[in-house]
Amino acid sequence: MIYSGSAISVQALENGIAELKFDLAGESVNKFNAVTVNELAAATQAIKADSSIKGVVVTSGKGVFIVGADITEFGSLFANGEAGVVEWTAKAASVFSAFEDLTVPSVVAINGIALGGGFEMCLSCDYRVMSTAAKVGLPEVKLGLFPGFGGTVRLSRVIGIDNAVEWIAGGSEKRPDVALKEGAVDAVVAPELVRDAAINLLQQAIAGKLDWKAKKAEKLAPVKLNMMEQMMAFNTSMAVVAGKAGSNYPAPVLAVKTMQKHATMTRDDAMQAEAAGFAKAAVTPQANALIGLFMADQAVKKAAKKHSAKSAKEVKQAAVLGAGIMGGGIAYQSASKGTPIIMKDIRSEALDLGMGEATKLLSGQVAKGRLTADKMGKVLSAIRPTLNYGDFKTVDIVIEAVVENAKVKGAVLSEVEGLVADDCILASNTSTISITHLAKSLKRPQNFVGMHFFNPVHMMPLVEVIRGEQSSDEAVAATVKLAQQMGKTPIVVNDCPGFLVNRVLFPYFGGFDLLVRDGADFQAIDKVMEKFGWPMGPAYLLDVVGIDTGVHAAHVMAEGFPDRMKPDYKSATEIMFDNTRYGQKNGKGFYVYEQDKKGKPKKVVDPTTYELIAPVVAARKEFEADEIIARLMLPLVNEIARCLEEKIVASAAEADMALIMGIGFPPFRGGACRYVDQMGIQNYLALCEKFAHLGKAYEAPALIKTMAANNQKFFG
Ligand SMILES: NC(=O)c1ccc[n+]([C@@H]2O[C@H](COP(=O)([O-])OP(=O)(O)OC[C@H]3O[C@@H](n4cnc5c(N)ncnc54)[C@H](O)[C@@H]3O)[C@@H](O)[C@H]2O)c1
């Protein structure tokens, strides 16, 4: 053994070949953590010191090659500020350069996923052989970063500026055929051949049949384009990248600027430029938020796993009551992910519509080549539309998705309870009605939970699983399991009106109504909130949700939390409702909707809206963007704090992820809790005090006050 560590070993094979193997002890995957970087430095030294070594083959002892850097280490590393990050990055990158500078050839066998730091390791080798089962790429921009172990330097020199910009600024994973075509790898072979093929290539290099020195030299020199060509390449790509990323995501543009800066430099200077650029990205609030999101996502998955582990029950057959917008979507999603489902309605037209919608979605996938016609047939036959309860005895879980009316839901649930097996789980897709309240109409309330999907079901990743006062662990666990089977991310919350997501969304709408009442233009509010990062402003969102649905839900919320959700004035939203302006669904709401060329609804400003709301709003007044943001965000954030206080949601990580996945909270802000952390708890409290005169929704809840008194953060 030439070198042996906990992440890397170097062993002598035949003919002067050394095998450097990544195999991180105690982990299922390889990742580039600090230990691995240090061991790479030591292993490189050991290879250098052994004059019998004529070439190095780099392999992995796991199913993946290396999944990337260890993101859990970023928080503490980046806390050292920009200068600290430059130092750390330059030092780590020099380890990769030392490996590259070995005076013998190197070939990597990319057996599985090689992303981020993992692919940067591959780029440090002279040749890359890739398995047909592997994927490669530099996805760092998704974390608000870009490659910092020499990836921007080497990839520009290996595949050229245009392609490198696309790989790095786009951050997507690349298939073997694409990687080969663009020159990022030198050969693609079947998975079982990848190590042998790499050794074979290495032997040819050692024998002098391949000019590996020229390959190495290429990466040490400036990019092979003259100044004019470079300028053209960077100028065109910069505009495209900036346009695609948008101003809220600075990392892709920073990456391209860095690549432009170092294109004329030799490797070591270029690496310094990369480290400086990387550090700039690393200390942005966007990187902080996106890295936080990655961690929150892991925490959410872990929590869900813990819940589903408590279930002995397998969900082999599901049923949904109601074939409307939600019921139809639930049936489609369940069937397409492999759980057969019975779809029951009381109207055969509803069943036809539900099946029609599923057929449309599946045909779309077939047309895009993502699904075969055969698979489409199988999915459709896994949805059994029916007008009666015939087969309900064999069903493991029933999801109720009938109209949002407590009485109707109570009657339907109690009816179905009498027809299913004793251990069948009943779940309601209600948006607002308390699960504990609905459970009152049931004989087995322990088997009952909430399972709140979001619209459109096939697109929205979140499912809130709601535990009522009497819901059993088993019922929660089985529902979490089904959500996972359906490819969704379940978050378990405790019961209250609106649960977590709608409970915090309605105070935000309340903030909107109040601001409009006080004379703000709803269009101006939409513009400011869209710039803040929401996919759509609140007026537009209400139109999309449906003004009737919104008003109905707002009444339920007002009943649940009258002190802060019951307005003492007539709102503009209610005026829309009174005038049957229900939003996109009937073509008129705050905006009116016309069909665009593709047949999609396009919003257009309608002067009538202003005439209608005039009697209930103050004279038009300009509000600063900061005030608009505060007046909408504070009620939402305060309500999240109350939900944490009341343990409606277990952690800040789950709360933030629920908002991002459920209502499109701007991901680059990381969620409501991260938003407070980035603003600073004292500043946040001061803002609450400034607007407290507007009502209870603006007053800082106890949790915020305590956190401010102790100078605490939600995260770390
Ligand atoms: N639409 C949304 O954006 C959304 C989002 C999340 C949750 N939800 C909730 O999902 C539920 C359904 O909403 P929707 O938008 O799909 O409504 P919808 O009006 O589109 O569909 C309801 C369906 O239930 C059927 N139905 C009524 N009584 C029935 C019964 N006794 N048995 C079987 N079917 C019956 C109706 O015929 C109709 O097809 C509501 O509780 C709603 O609050 C809706």
The ligand as an SDF file (V2000), in Angstrom:
LIG
                    3D

 44 48  0  0  0  0  0  0  0  0999 V2000
  -58.4320   23.7510   -5.9290 N   0  0  0  0  0  0  0  0  0  0  0  0
  -57.4210   24.0000   -5.1400 C   0  0  0  0  0  0  0  0  0  0  0  0
  -56.5700   24.8440   -5.4410 O   0  0  0  0  0  0  0  0  0  0  0  0
  -57.2460   23.2180   -3.8670 C   0  0  0  0  0  0  0  0  0  0  0  0
  -55.9650   23.1180   -3.2890 C   0  0  0  0  0  0  0  0  0  0  0  0
  -55.8070   22.3580   -2.1430 C   0  0  0  0  0  0  0  0  0  0  0  0
  -56.9030   21.7330   -1.5720 C   0  0  0  0  0  0  0  0  0  0  0  0
  -58.1260   21.8890   -2.1410 N   0  0  0  0  0  0  0  0  0  0  0  0
  -59.2530   21.2190   -1.4860 C   0  0  0  0  0  0  0  0  0  0  0  0
  -59.5730   20.0330   -2.2100 O   0  0  0  0  0  0  0  0  0  0  0  0
  -60.9630   19.7790   -2.1160 C   0  0  0  0  0  0  0  0  0  0  0  0
  -61.5440   19.6430   -3.5020 C   0  0  0  0  0  0  0  0  0  0  0  0
  -61.3260   20.8580   -4.2130 O   0  0  0  0  0  0  0  0  0  0  0  0
  -61.4560   20.9680   -5.8010 P   0  0  0  0  0  0  0  0  0  0  0  0
  -60.8940   22.2770   -6.1690 O   0  0  0  0  0  0  0  0  0  0  0  0
  -60.9050   19.7310   -6.4310 O   0  0  0  0  0  0  0  0  0  0  0  0
  -63.0320   20.9880   -5.9740 O   0  0  0  0  0  0  0  0  0  0  0  0
  -63.9160   20.6450   -7.2460 P   0  0  0  0  0  0  0  0  0  0  0  0
  -65.1790   21.3810   -7.0830 O   0  0  0  0  0  0  0  0  0  0  0  0
  -63.1240   20.8050   -8.5010 O   0  0  0  0  0  0  0  0  0  0  0  0
  -64.2000   19.0780   -7.0860 O   0  0  0  0  0  0  0  0  0  0  0  0
  -65.0000   18.5210   -6.1030 C   0  0  0  0  0  0  0  0  0  0  0  0
  -65.5640   17.2260   -6.6690 C   0  0  0  0  0  0  0  0  0  0  0  0
  -66.1630   16.4960   -5.6130 O   0  0  0  0  0  0  0  0  0  0  0  0
  -67.3180   15.8650   -6.1250 C   0  0  0  0  0  0  0  0  0  0  0  0
  -68.1770   15.4620   -5.0330 N   0  0  0  0  0  0  0  0  0  0  0  0
  -69.0200   16.1900   -4.3100 C   0  0  0  0  0  0  0  0  0  0  0  0
  -69.6210   15.4290   -3.3760 N   0  0  0  0  0  0  0  0  0  0  0  0
  -69.1180   14.1950   -3.5230 C   0  0  0  0  0  0  0  0  0  0  0  0
  -69.3540   12.9370   -2.8650 C   0  0  0  0  0  0  0  0  0  0  0  0
  -70.2480   12.8290   -1.9120 N   0  0  0  0  0  0  0  0  0  0  0  0
  -68.6440   11.8740   -3.2650 N   0  0  0  0  0  0  0  0  0  0  0  0
  -67.7670   11.9800   -4.2680 C   0  0  0  0  0  0  0  0  0  0  0  0
  -67.5460   13.1200   -4.9310 N   0  0  0  0  0  0  0  0  0  0  0  0
  -68.2030   14.2070   -4.5710 C   0  0  0  0  0  0  0  0  0  0  0  0
  -67.8970   16.8730   -7.0830 C   0  0  0  0  0  0  0  0  0  0  0  0
  -68.7640   16.2690   -8.0100 O   0  0  0  0  0  0  0  0  0  0  0  0
  -66.6320   17.4360   -7.7270 C   0  0  0  0  0  0  0  0  0  0  0  0
  -66.2990   16.7150   -8.8870 O   0  0  0  0  0  0  0  0  0  0  0  0
  -61.5390   20.9200   -1.2920 C   0  0  0  0  0  0  0  0  0  0  0  0
  -61.6130   20.5230    0.0420 O   0  0  0  0  0  0  0  0  0  0  0  0
  -60.5280   22.0280   -1.4680 C   0  0  0  0  0  0  0  0  0  0  0  0
  -60.5240   22.9450   -0.4110 O   0  0  0  0  0  0  0  0  0  0  0  0
  -58.3220   22.5950   -3.2810 C   0  0  0  0  0  0  0  0  0  0  0  0
  1  2  1  0
  2  3  2  0
  2  4  1  0
  4  5  1  0
  4 44  2  0
  5  6  2  0
  6  7  1  0
  7  8  2  0
  8  9  1  0
  8 44  1  0
  9 10  1  0
  9 42  1  0
 10 11  1  0
 11 12  1  0
 11 40  1  0
 12 13  1  0
 13 14  1  0
 14 15  2  0
 14 16  1  0
 14 17  1  0
 17 18  1  0
 18 19  2  0
 18 20  1  0
 18 21  1  0
 21 22  1  0
 22 23  1  0
 23 24  1  0
 23 38  1  0
 24 25  1  0
 25 26  1  0
 25 36  1  0
 26 27  1  0
 26 35  1  0
 27 28  2  0
 28 29  1  0
 29 30  1  0
 29 35  2  0
 30 31  1  0
 30 32  2  0
 32 33  1  0
 33 34  2  0
 34 35  1  0
 36 37  1  0
 36 38  1  0
 38 39  1  0
 40 41  1  0
 40 42  1  0
 42 43  1  0
M  CHG  2   8   1  16  -1
M  END
$$$$
